[in-house]
Amino acid sequence: MGRRTRKLIGTAAILLFVIAYALLVMALAQPVLKGAGPVTQLLFYALGGLAWILPIMPLIAWMERRREGE
């Protein structure tokens, strides 16, 4: 598979994942943060805003991998 094709597939997968992840975090925030203080909310959203990077890292590595001869 060519590098451009991997980047196209990876970009579409990242976009779909981030949309689904954002919806999941919003759904979890409702019951978890009900009545929580501002510091707890800040920590929840900061952690939730950065946690999507970990599952995406292998996909980005796959997108950037070079074939032998490239």
Secondary structure, DSSP 8 states (H G I E B T S, - for coil): --HHHHHHHHHHHHHHHHHHHHHHHHHHHHHHSTT--HHHHHHHHHHHHHHTHHHHHHHHHHHH---TT-
